[in-house]
Amino acid sequence: QLDRAGLYLCLMTWISVRLLQTRFKDANPTDPPALLVIGGSVTANVQQPATSITTTNSYDYYRTGGPTNTFVAGPVLPQALYMASVEISYEKRRLFVFGGSSSVNSPGSSIFSIDLANPVAGPWTTLTTSMPGGGMGTKQW
């Protein structure tokens, strides 16, 4: 279950993906458009105080325009987090997750990636390089 901030972040990620696919030459044009849900808070109360955030390491994939209307659970993230920044490299065909927070107001600097050739097979890779500073919910580059 996603909180409002998580749904907003998912929608913005989906919009960014669609704009990038139409703006730049896609190296894999047969890949279907999808909504990717990375981490977030699993607390059901959306009126929660910030101290009530319960992070999750879940990763879900939803193929838009597909034959079914279901999310598919992918491999769990190496770390539970919320408010991570997400970027897709069309050249490398990989999804990158930057920073995020595993506890309230504690931005992380880890970078994780997954191969988008089969987005639900995994595994997640933790890059040996980290961000110069922690970040939450912002574009890193």
MIMI-796856 format. One record per residue (C-alpha): z, x, y. Coordinates in pm, 1 decimal. Example, Ala and Ser with C-alpha at 12.3 -4.5 7.8 and 13.67 -1.06 7.14 Angstrom:
<nodes>
         pz         px         py
      780.0     1230.0     -450.0
      714.0     1367.0     -106.0
</nodes>
This chain:
<nodes>
         pz         px         py
        0.0        0.0        0.0
      -98.8      138.4      338.0
       81.1      103.5      666.9
     -110.2       19.5      986.7
     -145.3      383.7     1091.5
     -286.7      465.7      748.2
     -540.2      183.0      765.1
     -645.7      289.3     1114.8
     -688.3      649.8      998.5
     -892.7      531.0      696.9
    -1117.8      319.6      916.9
    -1171.8      606.6     1160.4
    -1251.9      840.6      869.2
    -1505.5      590.2      730.9
    -1668.3      547.3     1072.1
    -1684.0      926.0     1117.3
    -1845.9      970.0      776.2
    -2110.2      704.6      845.9
    -2188.6      848.3     1191.4
    -2221.8     1199.8     1050.9
    -2446.5     1081.5      768.6
    -2683.5      916.2     1013.3
    -2668.7     1189.0     1278.4
    -2721.4     1500.6     1065.8
    -2946.2     1575.3      772.3
    -2743.0     1498.8      462.7
    -2786.7     1757.5      187.1
    -2698.2     1486.5      -70.1
    -2854.8     1165.2       63.1
    -2806.9      979.3     -265.6
    -2427.2      999.1     -239.2
    -2299.6      646.1     -171.6
    -2094.3      570.5      139.9
    -1724.4      555.5       57.4
    -1378.6      503.3      199.5
    -1131.8      778.3      110.6
     -757.6      716.2      139.3
     -552.6     1035.4      156.0
     -171.7     1025.1      143.0
       11.6      802.0      387.7
      337.7      610.6      380.3
      425.1      373.7       97.6
      706.1      192.6      277.4
      619.1     -178.8      289.8
      785.3     -250.4      626.3
      526.5     -176.7      898.9
      794.9     -228.3     1166.0
      985.4       63.9     1017.5
     1147.0      328.3     1234.1
      981.6      668.6     1205.6
     1274.4      793.3      997.4
     1175.9      548.1      722.1
      839.5      707.2      639.9
      799.9      761.1      267.0
      513.8     1001.4      205.2
      280.9      977.2      -92.4
       52.2     1218.9     -272.6
     -196.8      949.0     -371.4
     -570.9      975.0     -319.1
     -791.7      669.2     -361.9
    -1168.0      628.9     -353.0
    -1357.0      311.4     -265.0
    -1735.1      303.1     -291.2
    -1863.8       69.0      -22.6
    -2152.1     -155.4     -120.1
    -2088.9      -87.9     -487.0
    -2085.0     -335.0     -775.8
    -1705.1     -373.6     -771.0
    -1452.1     -423.2     -495.3
    -1182.8     -194.1     -629.1
    -1018.4      128.8     -525.9
    -1020.6      401.0     -789.9
     -720.1      632.4     -808.2
     -820.1      995.2     -792.0
     -616.4     1303.9     -873.4
     -288.5     1328.8     -682.7
     -268.6     1561.0     -386.5
      -80.1     1889.2     -437.1
      172.9     1765.5     -179.8
      290.2     1426.4      -55.2
      189.1     1386.0      309.1
       94.0     1148.5      586.8
     -114.6     1181.3      905.7
     -338.6     1455.4      768.5
     -670.6     1538.3      925.8
     -976.1     1496.9      702.2
    -1320.9     1650.6      733.1
    -1623.1     1639.4      503.9
    -1857.8     1933.4      458.0
    -2197.2     1796.3      360.9
    -2329.2     2146.7      296.6
    -2047.0     2232.2       54.4
    -2013.7     1872.5      -69.3
    -1636.4     1894.6      -33.5
    -1362.6     1695.2      134.0
    -1105.7     1902.8      323.6
     -753.8     1784.7      409.8
     -581.1     1974.0      691.5
     -210.4     1976.9      773.6
      -32.9     1647.5      774.3
      339.1     1608.8      737.7
      558.1     1582.8      431.8
      862.1     1474.1      634.8
      911.9     1321.3      978.1
      771.4     1535.6     1260.4
      725.1     1842.1     1043.0
      354.9     1930.2     1068.8
      213.9     2132.7      782.3
      -51.5     2402.5      785.2
     -186.5     2376.0      429.2
     -553.0     2308.0      352.5
     -662.1     2122.0       37.7
    -1012.7     2041.3      -83.3
    -1184.9     1840.3     -355.0
    -1543.1     1839.7     -482.3
    -1729.9     1524.1     -376.3
    -1992.6     1552.8     -650.5
    -1740.6     1347.4     -852.3
    -1470.7     1240.9     -603.0
    -1231.6     1094.7     -860.8
    -1243.8     1373.9    -1117.8
    -1073.6     1646.3     -915.0
     -898.0     1872.8     -921.5
     -761.0     1941.4     -575.5
     -775.9     2303.4     -466.9
     -519.8     2456.0     -233.0
     -693.2     2709.7      -10.5
     -525.6     3047.8       19.7
     -595.3     3041.6      393.0
     -379.4     2810.4      602.8
     -416.4     2677.5      955.1
     -280.9     2902.7     1232.5
      -37.0     2626.9     1326.5
       72.9     2293.5     1183.8
     -109.8     1975.8     1274.4
      -78.4     1600.6     1218.6
     -353.6     1342.0     1257.4
     -571.0     1548.4     1486.5
     -909.7     1703.9     1445.9
     -842.7     2065.5     1358.7
    -1171.5     2234.4     1446.0
</nodes>
